Amino acid sequence: MRGLLNRIVEMFLAQIEQKQQALQSAATALDVEAVRFNSHAMKGVSGDVGADAIREKASSIENKAKQDDLSEIVQDITELDNLIKQTIAVMQS
């Protein structure tokens, strides 16, 4: 059971890091469609492992992108990054 949990955590960490970088690039470019796509993907990955705080923040970013609103994207990404750091710390403890 421990081995399975470790594999799930490792897969989550690899995927969330990749998606986090893609979202950051999209936000920097102010590419609203890429922000929407990548935040949606993060929502799915985090939901799969029960990382609800990340899922909710990614969902919020996705909804803003759907409305063409990137006015708070820097703050949103900062908050999301902090949630990811906190979640990773808990998973690795």
BAVORO-734760 format. One record per atom (N, C-alpha, C): residue number from 1; residue in three letters; x, y, z. Coordinates in steps of 0.05 Angstrom, whole numbers. Each point is the difference from the previous one (the first is absolute). Layout:
REM residues N
+-----+-----+--------+--------+--------+
!   n ! res !      x !      y !      z !
+-----+-----+--------+--------+--------+
! NUM ! ALA !      X !      Y !      Z !
...
+-----+-----+--------+--------+--------+
REM end
This chain:
REM residues 93
+-----+-----+--------+--------+--------+
!   n ! res !      x !      y !      z !
+-----+-----+--------+--------+--------+
!   1 ! MET !     17 !    -24 !      0 !
!   1 ! MET !    -17 !     24 !      0 !
!   1 ! MET !     17 !     25 !      0 !
!   2 ! ARG !     22 !      0 !     16 !
!   2 ! ARG !     18 !     23 !      2 !
!   2 ! ARG !     12 !      6 !    -28 !
!   3 ! GLY !      7 !    -22 !    -14 !
!   3 ! GLY !     13 !      4 !    -26 !
!   3 ! GLY !    -19 !     13 !    -20 !
!   4 ! LEU !    -26 !     -8 !      1 !
!   4 ! LEU !    -20 !     12 !    -17 !
!   4 ! LEU !     -3 !     30 !      6 !
!   5 ! LEU !     -2 !      6 !     26 !
!   5 ! LEU !     -3 !     28 !      8 !
!   5 ! LEU !     24 !     17 !    -10 !
!   6 ! ASN !     24 !    -11 !      3 !
!   6 ! ASN !     24 !     14 !     -9 !
!   6 ! ASN !      0 !      5 !    -30 !
!   7 ! ARG !    -10 !    -20 !    -15 !
!   7 ! ARG !     -1 !      3 !    -29 !
!   7 ! ARG !    -21 !     21 !     -8 !
!   8 ! ILE !    -22 !      1 !     14 !
!   8 ! ILE !    -21 !     20 !     -5 !
!   8 ! ILE !     11 !     28 !      5 !
!   9 ! VAL !     14 !      3 !     23 !
!   9 ! VAL !     12 !     26 !      7 !
!   9 ! VAL !     21 !      8 !    -21 !
!  10 ! GLU !     17 !    -19 !     -8 !
!  10 ! GLU !     21 !      6 !    -20 !
!  10 ! GLU !    -13 !      9 !    -27 !
!  11 ! MET !    -21 !    -14 !     -8 !
!  11 ! MET !    -13 !      7 !    -25 !
!  11 ! MET !    -13 !     28 !      2 !
!  12 ! PHE !    -13 !      5 !     23 !
!  12 ! PHE !    -12 !     26 !      5 !
!  12 ! PHE !     21 !     22 !     -2 !
!  13 ! LEU !     23 !     -4 !     14 !
!  13 ! LEU !     21 !     20 !      1 !
!  13 ! LEU !     10 !      6 !    -28 !
!  14 ! ALA !      5 !    -20 !    -15 !
!  14 ! ALA !     10 !      4 !    -28 !
!  14 ! ALA !    -20 !     15 !    -17 !
!  15 ! GLN !    -25 !     -8 !      2 !
!  15 ! GLN !    -21 !     13 !    -16 !
!  15 ! GLN !     -5 !     29 !      9 !
!  16 ! ILE !     -2 !      4 !     26 !
!  16 ! ILE !     -7 !     27 !      9 !
!  16 ! ILE !     23 !     20 !     -6 !
!  17 ! GLU !     24 !     -9 !      2 !
!  17 ! GLU !     23 !     17 !     -7 !
!  17 ! GLU !     -1 !      8 !    -29 !
!  18 ! GLN !     -4 !    -19 !    -18 !
!  18 ! GLN !     -2 !      6 !    -28 !
!  18 ! GLN !    -22 !     19 !     -6 !
!  19 ! LYS !    -23 !     -5 !     11 !
!  19 ! LYS !    -24 !     17 !     -5 !
!  19 ! LYS !      4 !     28 !     13 !
!  20 ! GLN !     13 !      1 !     23 !
!  20 ! GLN !      6 !     25 !     13 !
!  20 ! GLN !     18 !     18 !    -18 !
!  21 ! GLN !     20 !    -12 !    -12 !
!  21 ! GLN !     18 !     14 !    -18 !
!  21 ! GLN !    -15 !     10 !    -25 !
!  22 ! ALA !    -17 !    -17 !    -11 !
!  22 ! ALA !    -15 !      7 !    -24 !
!  22 ! ALA !    -20 !     23 !      7 !
!  23 ! LEU !    -12 !     -1 !     23 !
!  23 ! LEU !    -19 !     21 !      8 !
!  23 ! LEU !     15 !     26 !      4 !
!  24 ! GLN !     24 !     -1 !     12 !
!  24 ! GLN !     16 !     24 !      4 !
!  24 ! GLN !      7 !     13 !    -27 !
!  25 ! SER !      9 !    -17 !    -19 !
!  25 ! SER !      7 !     10 !    -26 !
!  25 ! SER !    -24 !     13 !    -14 !
!  26 ! ALA !    -23 !    -13 !      2 !
!  26 ! ALA !    -25 !     11 !    -12 !
!  26 ! ALA !     -7 !     26 !     13 !
!  27 ! ALA !      2 !      2 !     26 !
!  27 ! ALA !     -7 !     25 !     14 !
!  27 ! ALA !     19 !     22 !     -8 !
!  28 ! THR !     26 !     -6 !     -1 !
!  28 ! THR !     20 !     20 !     -8 !
!  28 ! THR !     -6 !     11 !    -28 !
!  29 ! ALA !     -9 !    -18 !    -18 !
!  29 ! ALA !     -7 !      8 !    -27 !
!  29 ! ALA !    -28 !     13 !     -2 !
!  30 ! LEU !    -14 !     -1 !     22 !
!  30 ! LEU !    -28 !      9 !      1 !
!  30 ! LEU !    -17 !    -14 !    -22 !
!  31 ! ASP !      5 !    -26 !     -3 !
!  31 ! ASP !    -14 !    -17 !    -19 !
!  31 ! ASP !    -24 !    -12 !     15 !
!  32 ! VAL !    -23 !     13 !     -3 !
!  32 ! VAL !    -23 !     -8 !     16 !
!  32 ! VAL !     -9 !    -29 !     -5 !
!  33 ! GLU !      2 !     -9 !    -25 !
!  33 ! GLU !     -9 !    -27 !     -6 !
!  33 ! GLU !     20 !    -20 !     12 !
!  34 ! ALA !     25 !      5 !      0 !
!  34 ! ALA !     20 !    -18 !     12 !
!  34 ! ALA !     -3 !      0 !     30 !
!  35 ! VAL !     -6 !     23 !     12 !
!  35 ! VAL !     -5 !      2 !     29 !
!  35 ! VAL !    -24 !    -18 !      6 !
!  36 ! ARG !    -22 !      3 !    -15 !
!  36 ! ARG !    -24 !    -16 !      4 !
!  36 ! ARG !      7 !    -30 !     -2 !
!  37 ! PHE !     14 !     -8 !    -21 !
!  37 ! PHE !      6 !    -28 !     -5 !
!  37 ! PHE !     17 !    -11 !     23 !
!  38 ! ASN !     21 !     14 !      7 !
!  38 ! ASN !     19 !    -11 !     20 !
!  38 ! ASN !    -12 !      1 !     28 !
!  39 ! SER !    -16 !     19 !      7 !
!  39 ! SER !    -13 !      0 !     26 !
!  39 ! SER !    -21 !    -22 !      1 !
!  40 ! HIS !    -13 !     -6 !    -22 !
!  40 ! HIS !    -19 !    -22 !     -1 !
!  40 ! HIS !     15 !    -27 !      5 !
!  41 ! ALA !     23 !     -3 !    -13 !
!  41 ! ALA !     16 !    -24 !      3 !
!  41 ! ALA !     10 !     -3 !     29 !
!  42 ! MET !      8 !     22 !     13 !
!  42 ! MET !      8 !     -1 !     28 !
!  42 ! MET !    -23 !     -7 !     18 !
!  43 ! LYS !    -23 !      9 !     -7 !
!  43 ! LYS !    -24 !     -6 !     16 !
!  43 ! LYS !     -4 !    -31 !     -1 !
!  44 ! GLY !      2 !    -12 !    -23 !
!  44 ! GLY !     -3 !    -28 !     -2 !
!  44 ! GLY !     20 !    -17 !     15 !
!  45 ! VAL !     26 !      8 !     -4 !
!  45 ! VAL !     21 !    -15 !     14 !
!  45 ! VAL !     -2 !      2 !     30 !
!  46 ! SER !     -6 !     24 !     10 !
!  46 ! SER !     -2 !      3 !     29 !
!  46 ! SER !    -25 !    -13 !     11 !
!  47 ! GLY !    -22 !      0 !    -16 !
!  47 ! GLY !    -24 !    -13 !      9 !
!  47 ! GLY !      4 !    -30 !      2 !
!  48 ! ASP !     16 !    -12 !    -17 !
!  48 ! ASP !      6 !    -29 !      0 !
!  48 ! ASP !     12 !     -9 !     26 !
!  49 ! VAL !     15 !     17 !     13 !
!  49 ! VAL !     14 !     -8 !     25 !
!  49 ! VAL !    -12 !     13 !     25 !
!  50 ! GLY !    -23 !     14 !     -4 !
!  50 ! GLY !    -13 !     12 !     23 !
!  50 ! GLY !     13 !     25 !     10 !
!  51 ! ALA !     16 !     14 !    -17 !
!  51 ! ALA !     13 !     25 !      7 !
!  51 ! ALA !    -21 !     22 !     -5 !
!  52 ! ASP !    -19 !      2 !     18 !
!  52 ! ASP !    -23 !     18 !     -5 !
!  52 ! ASP !      6 !     29 !     -1 !
!  53 ! ALA !     19 !     10 !     16 !
!  53 ! ALA !      7 !     28 !      0 !
!  53 ! ALA !     11 !      8 !    -27 !
!  54 ! ILE !     18 !    -17 !    -11 !
!  54 ! ILE !     11 !      6 !    -27 !
!  54 ! ILE !    -22 !     -2 !    -21 !
!  55 ! ARG !    -17 !    -20 !      2 !
!  55 ! ARG !    -22 !     -3 !    -19 !
!  55 ! ARG !    -18 !     25 !     -1 !
!  56 ! GLU !     -7 !      9 !     24 !
!  56 ! GLU !    -18 !     24 !      2 !
!  56 ! GLU !     14 !     25 !    -12 !
!  57 ! LYS !     25 !      4 !      6 !
!  57 ! LYS !     14 !     24 !    -10 !
!  57 ! LYS !      3 !     -2 !    -31 !
!  58 ! ALA !      7 !    -24 !     -9 !
!  58 ! ALA !      2 !     -4 !    -29 !
!  58 ! ALA !    -27 !      5 !    -14 !
!  59 ! SER !    -21 !     -9 !     13 !
!  59 ! SER !    -27 !      4 !    -11 !
!  59 ! SER !     -7 !     30 !     -1 !
!  60 ! SER !      8 !     14 !     20 !
!  60 ! SER !     -4 !     29 !      1 !
!  60 ! SER !     15 !     14 !    -23 !
!  61 ! ILE !     24 !     -8 !     -5 !
!  61 ! ILE !     16 !     11 !    -21 !
!  61 ! ILE !    -12 !     -7 !    -27 !
!  62 ! GLU !     -9 !    -25 !     -3 !
!  62 ! GLU !    -13 !     -8 !    -25 !
!  62 ! GLU !    -25 !     16 !     -5 !
!  63 ! ASN !    -16 !      4 !     20 !
!  63 ! ASN !    -25 !     16 !     -4 !
!  63 ! ASN !      6 !     29 !     -8 !
!  64 ! LYS !     20 !     12 !     13 !
!  64 ! LYS !      8 !     27 !     -8 !
!  64 ! LYS !      9 !      1 !    -29 !
!  65 ! ALA !     16 !    -20 !     -8 !
!  65 ! ALA !     10 !     -1 !    -28 !
!  65 ! ALA !    -23 !     -3 !    -19 !
!  66 ! LYS !    -20 !    -16 !      7 !
!  66 ! LYS !    -24 !     -4 !    -17 !
!  66 ! LYS !    -14 !     27 !     -4 !
!  67 ! GLN !      2 !     18 !     19 !
!  67 ! GLN !    -12 !     27 !     -2 !
!  67 ! GLN !     19 !     20 !    -11 !
!  68 ! ASP !     23 !    -10 !     -9 !
!  68 ! ASP !     21 !     18 !    -12 !
!  68 ! ASP !     11 !     19 !     20 !
!  69 ! ASP !      1 !     -8 !     25 !
!  69 ! ASP !     10 !     18 !     22 !
!  69 ! ASP !     26 !    -11 !     12 !
!  70 ! LEU !     22 !     12 !     -9 !
!  70 ! LEU !     26 !     -7 !     11 !
!  70 ! LEU !     11 !     23 !     18 !
!  71 ! SER !    -18 !     17 !      9 !
!  71 ! SER !      8 !     24 !     16 !
!  71 ! SER !     14 !     -7 !     26 !
!  72 ! GLU !     -7 !    -23 !     12 !
!  72 ! GLU !     12 !     -8 !     25 !
!  72 ! GLU !     18 !    -24 !     -3 !
!  73 ! ILE !      9 !     -6 !    -24 !
!  73 ! ILE !     14 !    -25 !     -6 !
!  73 ! ILE !     26 !     -2 !     16 !
!  74 ! VAL !     14 !     22 !      4 !
!  74 ! VAL !     25 !     -2 !     15 !
!  74 ! VAL !     -5 !     -9 !     29 !
!  75 ! GLN !    -20 !     13 !     13 !
!  75 ! GLN !     -7 !     -8 !     27 !
!  75 ! GLN !    -11 !    -28 !      1 !
!  76 ! ASP !    -17 !     -7 !    -20 !
!  76 ! ASP !    -11 !    -27 !      0 !
!  76 ! ASP !     22 !    -22 !     -3 !
!  77 ! ILE !     19 !      5 !    -17 !
!  77 ! ILE !     22 !    -19 !     -4 !
!  77 ! ILE !     17 !     -2 !     25 !
!  78 ! THR !      5 !     22 !     13 !
!  78 ! THR !     15 !      0 !     26 !
!  78 ! THR !    -14 !    -17 !     21 !
!  79 ! GLU !    -26 !      5 !      2 !
!  79 ! GLU !    -16 !    -16 !     19 !
!  79 ! GLU !      0 !    -30 !     -7 !
!  80 ! LEU !     -3 !     -6 !    -25 !
!  80 ! LEU !      0 !    -27 !     -9 !
!  80 ! LEU !     28 !    -13 !      6 !
!  81 ! ASP !     21 !     14 !     -6 !
!  81 ! ASP !     27 !    -10 !      5 !
!  81 ! ASP !      4 !     -7 !     30 !
!  82 ! ASN !    -11 !     18 !     17 !
!  82 ! ASN !      2 !     -5 !     29 !
!  82 ! ASN !    -15 !    -24 !      9 !
!  83 ! LEU !    -24 !     -4 !    -12 !
!  83 ! LEU !    -16 !    -24 !      6 !
!  83 ! LEU !     14 !    -25 !     -9 !
!  84 ! ILE !     13 !      1 !    -23 !
!  84 ! ILE !     14 !    -23 !    -10 !
!  84 ! ILE !     24 !     -7 !     19 !
!  85 ! LYS !     15 !     21 !      8 !
!  85 ! LYS !     22 !     -5 !     19 !
!  85 ! LYS !    -10 !    -13 !     25 !
!  86 ! GLN !    -21 !     11 !     11 !
!  86 ! GLN !    -12 !    -11 !     25 !
!  86 ! GLN !     -8 !    -29 !     -3 !
!  87 ! THR !    -13 !     -5 !    -23 !
!  87 ! THR !    -10 !    -27 !     -5 !
!  87 ! THR !     23 !    -20 !     -3 !
!  88 ! ILE !     20 !      8 !    -15 !
!  88 ! ILE !     24 !    -17 !     -4 !
!  88 ! ILE !     13 !     -6 !     27 !
!  89 ! ALA !      2 !     21 !     17 !
!  89 ! ALA !     13 !     -4 !     26 !
!  89 ! ALA !    -16 !    -21 !     17 !
!  90 ! VAL !    -26 !      1 !     -1 !
!  90 ! VAL !    -17 !    -19 !     14 !
!  90 ! VAL !      4 !    -28 !    -12 !
!  91 ! MET !      0 !     -2 !    -26 !
!  91 ! MET !      2 !    -26 !    -14 !
!  91 ! MET !     27 !    -13 !      6 !
!  92 ! GLN !     21 !     16 !      3 !
!  92 ! GLN !     26 !    -11 !      3 !
!  92 ! GLN !      7 !     -5 !     30 !
!  93 ! SER !    -18 !      8 !     18 !
!  93 ! SER !      7 !     -4 !     28 !
!  93 ! SER !     -7 !    -28 !     10 !
+-----+-----+--------+--------+--------+
REM end
